[in-house]
Amino acid sequence: MRRIFRYLLLRPILWLVARFDSAPVRDRIFDALTSLKDTISTEPGKKGFIIPLDTVTTRFIIFSDQHKGVRNGADDFAQAEPNYLAALSHYDQEGYHYISLGDAEELWENTLAQVRKFNVSSFEAEGRFANRHAFTKIFGNHDLDWEIDPLAAMALKEIYGENVVALEGVILEGTIEGKSLRIFCTHGHQGDAQSDGNLFSKFFVSKIWAPLQAYLRINPNTPAYNVTLKTVHNLLMYEWSSQQNNLLLITGHTHQPVFESLTYFERVQRSKNSSSPEFQNIKPVYFNTGCCCYQDGDITGIELADGDIRLVKWSSKNGMPTREILERSRLSDLVE
């Protein structure tokens, strides 16, 4: 039956994707990010909060894009869960505040009840942060249910045992060496035509459009799956953040780690061509967590601790989850 529907609907759906695709549009993304940032700053609580940032004493770990599924062939998180659980255990013991930066649950393809059934250990690990009021949950485009479902607050209370609110973003705010520092954290789908419209369009994408594509096994045209869109999206995130004042931007969404506005490939190229004009003027203002669903089971994230910002990877070494620092910078250097 699936094959019949796919044959009948493939062309119309591909036409609709081309007509109303998620290709990044600069003005739309810029307006959406600016609006969210300003709303958090002027109306805390409406879409997000301002969290005090003490670069000496407070510690944050930021992971995104777990895409927790139902242990079927499409569940990339199943392979990564051991590293994820080990990482959360480490950060909980070290007193970190955990910011889950969106797409934690794969709700385009599954119901929340299904995801809860197959991810008890992960929800319990996250709940330990919630129990000590050190857990911030941001929604992304694949878990828009946390925004549009009127029963979301009740479901979150059942899962974590605490009053957890799903937000669109947060701003970490403090001073370092007498200078103001703000770190804007959001999933990064803002301005996406398929995922960031009014409530009706979000409901349509979450409940009808995305499940239909998943059932027909037609990959959505999003930055996580499309190399060209991924590059354009990261470029636009950088362009927007480079125009802000005393602000760093941390997102997820693309599944591609970015540190100080450069991907790993770009950093290698810069080390080989350090005098190249295209690398000399880059501002270190944009960061991307990567994801927690790489096919080899690795996960990546961003740490803010001890006056540093660090890109870290957790991977299996000789059968043991192991933390590795991929990149590190002093926050004071970035402020300067």
Secondary structure by P-SEA (a helix, b strand, c coil): caaaaaaacaaaaaaaaaaccccccaaaaaaaaaaaaaaaaccccccbbbbbbccccbbbbbbccccccccccccccccaaaaaaaaaaaaaaabbbbbbcccccccccccaaaaaaacaaaaaaaaaaaaaccbbbbbcccccccccccaaaaaaaaacccccccccccccccccccbbbbbbbcccccccccccccaaaaaaaaccaaaaaaaaccccccccccaaaaaaaaaaaaaaaaacccbbbbbccccbbbcccccaaaaaaaaacccccccccccccbbbccccccccccccccccccccccbbbbbbcccbbbbbbcbbbbcccccc
